[in-house]
Amino acid sequence: MLLRELISRSARRYPNKTALVFGDLRYSFKEHNERVNRLANSLLALGLNKGDRIAILCDSCPEYVELYWAGAKSGIVLAPMNTRLSPRELAHIINDAEPELLFLGANYVELLNSIRPQLSYPKDFVVIGGGGEGMQSYAELVAPYPATEPDVELSEHDTFCIAYTSGTTGLPKGAVVTQRNFIAAALDGALLYPIRHDDAVLNLFPYFHVGGFLLMSTAAYVGCTYVGLERFGPALLFATIEKERVTAAALVTPMIISLLDYPDISNYDLSSLSMIIYSGAPLPVEVLKKATKVFGNIFIGAYGQTEAVGSMAYLAKEDLVAEGSEEKLRRLASCGKETLNVEIRVVDEEGNDVPPNQIGEMIIKADSVMKGYWKLPQATAEVLRGGYLYTGDLATRDGDGYIYPIDRKKDTIVSGGEKVYPREVEEVIYRHPAVVEAAVVGMPDEELGEAVKAFVAVKRGETATAEEIIEFCRPNLAKHAMPKSVELMPSLPRTPSGKVLKRVLREGMLA
């Protein structure tokens, strides 16, 4: 099966059912499919061919959804860009992807013009929601072309997109993702969560991330309604859930923290909501306990990587309980078990499986794993070995199959000759009643080699001192794992997918 068949099939089976909701805009599957076909045909008429690239620099919008499906139908490869990256990083991605065409939101025209002298590509630009000097508007581009299905020969092994990593350790790398990768991930999502034909799925995963299109493709797979928002805000989110009778919502971890801090949640009817999928970063145990008390037992944790497209592991609703035995509560710190069509192993440096409860690296095998990194054969060879993706994530696995992420291998701290895993320190800090966010990194230290430093943000209306947090940790951590210093911040820098940018914290520390 090909990606294009998902939306075309739903247009045949459910032509009048609502496919896409974005604010006051609503398209049936028939209307949505026809708009996608017009866009795909316009790209082909411009002379683009299967395998050519188009880059996208835009916020979440209906046109972004159409671009994804147009790529699926035409074989033109998408290169979505993280809108929060620096101009230097955006210029790197554009030059790296070598796109023939760049689609951008009207609010990014000025930014693009500032980096154009650095760009070797592209020659042509299309503006969504406006225009610019020497740039065509999206509406003008699409209007003249027919709504017939594009006639392009495609294979499941064709590249669908180049998904750039978050760049937490350096310049972003492009993961080459095929049609088959996305089909496998979409099927897993439909079976796992589960999402059904009569659902209304609200997606707040960033669209430039693979998780954004994954929810779109899963919704099209089962023929349910997809609900998008241009921006995140608790009031807008709750109002949309109430208005559209949303049954399932997909959020990144920091959003859940924001929702728990919103004072007027009781003013909204959220009774339709039966599932919240969260991803992007681990949800601290204490936050997860509070979330289940506020929303009920409707959470599912999804754990994945750009390089693997879909969820590698999931924490099921029945495991997300705020009260229970010590064993059940311990599972809140896990990412659950491997998903249905994924094999996860935890291995040592030689690639041998480690015993239960021992730390090793997670490696995975699945049809959703990328083809490789774009134009980076050495980096590809380092992570794709023996049919497995070496994730770089350290974890343990208990005797019941639950997987407990520890940290990225590169984030392990060696203090006084002892290994310190930042996640273990962060979990202790999160127990402090005033803490809303915490991140731990290693800082150079003449005596210890590396010393543990914590960055902490406190809840609105609460207070805490660095000394107080250090003392709070003392009874709960070994001496070598104790934070030597704590820096209080208004909030922690994160990627849009929810991962803390520890690189930014370290750079600020050493500046």
Buried (B, 14 or more C-beta within 10 A) or exposed (E): EBBBBBBBBBBEEBEEBBBBBBEEEBBBBBBBBBBBBBBBBBBBEBEBEBEBBBBBBBBBBBBBBBBBBBBBBBBBBBBBBBBBBEEEBBBBBBBBBBBBBBBBBBBBBEBBBEBEEEBEBBEBBBBBBBBBEEBBBBBEBBEEBEBEBBEBEBEBEBBBBBBBBBBBBEEBBBBBBBBBBBBBBBBBBBEBBEBEBEBBBBBBBBBBBBBBBBBBBBBBBBBBBBBBBEEBBBEEBBEBBBEBBBBBBBBBBBBBBBBBEBEEBEEBEBEBBEBBBBBBBBBBBBBBBBBBEEBEEBBBBBBBBBBBBBBBBBBBBEBBBBEEEEEBBBBBBBBBBBBEBBEBBBBEEEBEEBEEEEBBBBBBBBBBBBBBBBBBEEEBEEBBEEEBBBBBBBBBBBEEEBBBBBBBEEBBBEBEEEEBBBBBBBBBBBBBEBBBBBBBBBBEBEEBBBBBBBBBBBBEEEEBEBEEBBEBBEEBBEEBBBBBEBBBBEEBBBBBBBBBBBBBBBEEBEE
